[in-house]
Amino acid sequence: MSKKVVIVGAGPSGLLLAHYLLQRGENYQINIYERRSDPRIISFSKSRTFPISLNERGMSALRQIECLEAAIKAVSVEMTGTVFHQKNGKSRITSRQKPLVTLDRTNLVIVLLERLAQKYNKSRLDIYFDCQCQAVNFKNKTVNFKNIAVENNPDFTVNYDLLVGADGANSVVRAGFLEIENFVCEQKYYPTDYKSIFLDEQVNSSTELKSDNIHTWRLNDGTLMVALFQADGTMSGAINFPSEKNQIVGLSSTQEVLSFFRENFPEIGAMMTESAAKDFLDRPIAKILTVRCSQYHHGDSVLIIGDAAHAVSSSIGQGCNAALEWRISSGDRPPQFRYKCSSL
Ligand SMILES: Cc1cc2nc3c(=O)[nH]c(=O)nc-3n(C[C@H](O)[C@H](O)[C@H](O)COP(=O)(O)OP(=O)(O)OC[C@H]3O[C@@H](n4cnc5c(N)ncnc54)[C@H](O)[C@@H]3O)c2cc1C
């Protein structure tokens, strides 16, 4: 009989895990529960997304699933280096031997979802959106969710044979581990916050910014702006800045945003429209939580993966690569996560 696997979180790590398990044949019936709405049917939400760079660590994990690498590359841009822009208008370039594959997190998730939907029907895979995990009960092997798309947010409970927490740095599944003896988890807010930036218009072809390079600007107060071209010809990125004493919190109007970018990141400021500046102003500041745990499984029925198990600062550009880089087959254990969940 197949095992019922409940995966909490339809981010990169949860969705790739579903691909791996389903590829093994009929052994698993997978149910994925995701707090957000289905990104394939809602209009692109810019509130919690940003460009991700994938190197060989992440790409080699994606490559194990048939056609996935090609589908991801079709919506990505390959970056052959990084341009470090300086205040005096000069710049320095470092080249990469192997290009990075860059795309928006939401587009990565959409490709993973589309490939799952094309390959597996409801008898093997069900994905429930707008379902927020509330609590876990490891003893009874149940998970409680609330449906946030329905009025009054009704609760419901599901049972599982195997539970996987792929629900990111603020994992509710991981919170269930706190009752386990000797479980140690270190959670720290990183001292920088960030805001995503989207330059809506397709970038004018006269721009001197190289489309196959990541562009960065650093200010004396530690603020770091990273921007890159997307496959649709627009540019997007993120600005990281010190949580304390920064110039971003004080921006209070569209004009102030435009002036800030034109003064500090002139190449970006020149491309920023009033509407992109307004969106930037309205977008909430996001905090970065880093996580380290003493173990990633509970008995042989619960596992945490990806950012839920180990989250690092976004400035390293490795979180998603690490979240994807694991193997579930017994002969090829992940180097950084010693999963001991014998049922998987
Ligand atoms: C600005 C920025 C830039 C980054 N750049 C890079 C980069 O260049 N390269 C790189 O490798 N990494 C990068 N990262 C890190 C990368 O985004 C994460 O490591 C990666 O997304 C982790 O994937 P995940 O699936 O484990 O978690 P997540 O992507 O966080 O996905 C978790 C999913 O679970 C859902 N969820 C959360 N709570 C619940 C709940 N209670 N119930 C149901 N669902 C829930 C969430 O909605 C989400 O869809 C960056 C991060 C940031 C913030």
The ligand as an SDF file (V2000), in Angstrom:
LIG
                    3D

 53 58  0  0  0  0  0  0  0  0999 V2000
   15.9690   38.5630   -1.3830 C   0  0  0  0  0  0  0  0  0  0  0  0
   16.3630   37.1180   -1.4370 C   0  0  0  0  0  0  0  0  0  0  0  0
   17.2340   36.6830   -2.4330 C   0  0  0  0  0  0  0  0  0  0  0  0
   17.6220   35.3410   -2.4890 C   0  0  0  0  0  0  0  0  0  0  0  0
   18.4880   34.9640   -3.4660 N   0  0  0  0  0  0  0  0  0  0  0  0
   18.8980   33.6930   -3.5230 C   0  0  0  0  0  0  0  0  0  0  0  0
   19.7930   33.2650   -4.5520 C   0  0  0  0  0  0  0  0  0  0  0  0
   20.2110   34.0570   -5.3950 O   0  0  0  0  0  0  0  0  0  0  0  0
   20.1830   31.9620   -4.5670 N   0  0  0  0  0  0  0  0  0  0  0  0
   19.7410   31.0640   -3.6450 C   0  0  0  0  0  0  0  0  0  0  0  0
   20.1420   29.8800   -3.7100 O   0  0  0  0  0  0  0  0  0  0  0  0
   18.8930   31.4350   -2.6590 N   0  0  0  0  0  0  0  0  0  0  0  0
   18.4640   32.7160   -2.5820 C   0  0  0  0  0  0  0  0  0  0  0  0
   17.5800   33.0910   -1.5940 N   0  0  0  0  0  0  0  0  0  0  0  0
   17.1150   32.0890   -0.6140 C   0  0  0  0  0  0  0  0  0  0  0  0
   15.9410   31.2670   -1.1820 C   0  0  0  0  0  0  0  0  0  0  0  0
   14.8830   32.1040   -1.5420 O   0  0  0  0  0  0  0  0  0  0  0  0
   15.4300   30.2490   -0.1650 C   0  0  0  0  0  0  0  0  0  0  0  0
   16.5110   29.5540    0.4030 O   0  0  0  0  0  0  0  0  0  0  0  0
   14.4940   29.2420   -0.8340 C   0  0  0  0  0  0  0  0  0  0  0  0
   13.3620   29.9100   -1.3420 O   0  0  0  0  0  0  0  0  0  0  0  0
   14.0860   28.1640    0.1580 C   0  0  0  0  0  0  0  0  0  0  0  0
   13.1110   27.3440   -0.4210 O   0  0  0  0  0  0  0  0  0  0  0  0
   12.0650   26.5710    0.5170 P   0  0  0  0  0  0  0  0  0  0  0  0
   11.1310   25.8590   -0.4020 O   0  0  0  0  0  0  0  0  0  0  0  0
   12.7800   25.7560    1.5290 O   0  0  0  0  0  0  0  0  0  0  0  0
   11.3250   27.7210    1.3250 O   0  0  0  0  0  0  0  0  0  0  0  0
   10.4220   28.9210    0.8070 P   0  0  0  0  0  0  0  0  0  0  0  0
   10.8830   29.3950   -0.5180 O   0  0  0  0  0  0  0  0  0  0  0  0
   10.3680   29.8900    1.9200 O   0  0  0  0  0  0  0  0  0  0  0  0
    8.9850   28.2660    0.6070 O   0  0  0  0  0  0  0  0  0  0  0  0
    8.2120   27.8630    1.7210 C   0  0  0  0  0  0  0  0  0  0  0  0
    6.7640   27.7670    1.2710 C   0  0  0  0  0  0  0  0  0  0  0  0
    5.9680   27.3510    2.3890 O   0  0  0  0  0  0  0  0  0  0  0  0
    4.8210   28.1730    2.4770 C   0  0  0  0  0  0  0  0  0  0  0  0
    4.4180   28.2380    3.8910 N   0  0  0  0  0  0  0  0  0  0  0  0
    5.0480   28.8960    4.8940 C   0  0  0  0  0  0  0  0  0  0  0  0
    4.3860   28.7290    6.0670 N   0  0  0  0  0  0  0  0  0  0  0  0
    3.3270   27.9250    5.7770 C   0  0  0  0  0  0  0  0  0  0  0  0
    2.2770   27.3940    6.5640 C   0  0  0  0  0  0  0  0  0  0  0  0
    2.1840   27.6390    7.8950 N   0  0  0  0  0  0  0  0  0  0  0  0
    1.3510   26.6130    5.9630 N   0  0  0  0  0  0  0  0  0  0  0  0
    1.4210   26.3480    4.6180 C   0  0  0  0  0  0  0  0  0  0  0  0
    2.4060   26.8280    3.8250 N   0  0  0  0  0  0  0  0  0  0  0  0
    3.3560   27.6050    4.3950 C   0  0  0  0  0  0  0  0  0  0  0  0
    5.2560   29.5300    1.9440 C   0  0  0  0  0  0  0  0  0  0  0  0
    4.1430   30.2820    1.4850 O   0  0  0  0  0  0  0  0  0  0  0  0
    6.2080   29.1130    0.8110 C   0  0  0  0  0  0  0  0  0  0  0  0
    5.5420   28.9510   -0.4140 O   0  0  0  0  0  0  0  0  0  0  0  0
   17.1580   34.4130   -1.5210 C   0  0  0  0  0  0  0  0  0  0  0  0
   16.2690   34.8450   -0.5190 C   0  0  0  0  0  0  0  0  0  0  0  0
   15.8860   36.1740   -0.4700 C   0  0  0  0  0  0  0  0  0  0  0  0
   14.9550   36.6170    0.6190 C   0  0  0  0  0  0  0  0  0  0  0  0
  1  2  1  0
  2  3  1  0
  2 52  2  0
  3  4  2  0
  4  5  1  0
  4 50  1  0
  5  6  2  0
  6  7  1  0
  6 13  1  0
  7  8  2  0
  7  9  1  0
  9 10  1  0
 10 11  2  0
 10 12  1  0
 12 13  2  0
 13 14  1  0
 14 15  1  0
 14 50  1  0
 15 16  1  0
 16 17  1  0
 16 18  1  0
 18 19  1  0
 18 20  1  0
 20 21  1  0
 20 22  1  0
 22 23  1  0
 23 24  1  0
 24 25  2  0
 24 26  1  0
 24 27  1  0
 27 28  1  0
 28 29  2  0
 28 30  1  0
 28 31  1  0
 31 32  1  0
 32 33  1  0
 33 34  1  0
 33 48  1  0
 34 35  1  0
 35 36  1  0
 35 46  1  0
 36 37  1  0
 36 45  1  0
 37 38  2  0
 38 39  1  0
 39 40  1  0
 39 45  2  0
 40 41  1  0
 40 42  2  0
 42 43  1  0
 43 44  2  0
 44 45  1  0
 46 47  1  0
 46 48  1  0
 48 49  1  0
 50 51  2  0
 51 52  1  0
 52 53  1  0
M  END
$$$$
